[in-house]
Amino acid sequence: VFVTKYRRKIFDTQEKVNTMKAILQRQATISEVTISQLEVMPDHVHMLISFKPKYAPSNIVKNLKGASA
């Protein structure tokens, strides 16, 4: 779960939701991460991901959050 700053409802239009999904999908492909489920809510993002064990979970999360900031 990624939360927006101050839990503000930033993803209030379908265009913003689609843009965030595209950014996360692109970064996941680059990082060799498989996104099983992705849901963008108005003030947070839910993701269920899988990745190879050679990667540290903290690095994967850092890459996804950094690219979507």
Secondary structure as the mmCIF struct_conf table of DSSP 4:
data_model
#
loop_
_struct_conf.conf_type_id
_struct_conf.id
_struct_conf.beg_label_comp_id
_struct_conf.beg_label_asym_id
_struct_conf.beg_label_seq_id
_struct_conf.end_label_comp_id
_struct_conf.end_label_asym_id
_struct_conf.end_label_seq_id
STRN STRN1 PHE A 2 VAL A 3
HELX_RH_3T_P HELX_RH_3T_P1 LYS A 5 ARG A 7
BEND BEND1 THR A 13 THR A 13
HELX_RH_AL_P HELX_RH_AL_P1 GLN A 14 ILE A 30
TURN_TY1_P TURN_TY1_P1 SER A 31 GLU A 32
STRN STRN2 VAL A 33 VAL A 40
BEND BEND2 PRO A 42 ASP A 43
STRN STRN3 HIS A 44 PHE A 51
TURN_TY1_P TURN_TY1_P2 PRO A 53 LYS A 54
BEND BEND3 TYR A 55 TYR A 55
HELX_RH_AL_P HELX_RH_AL_P2 PRO A 57 SER A 68
#
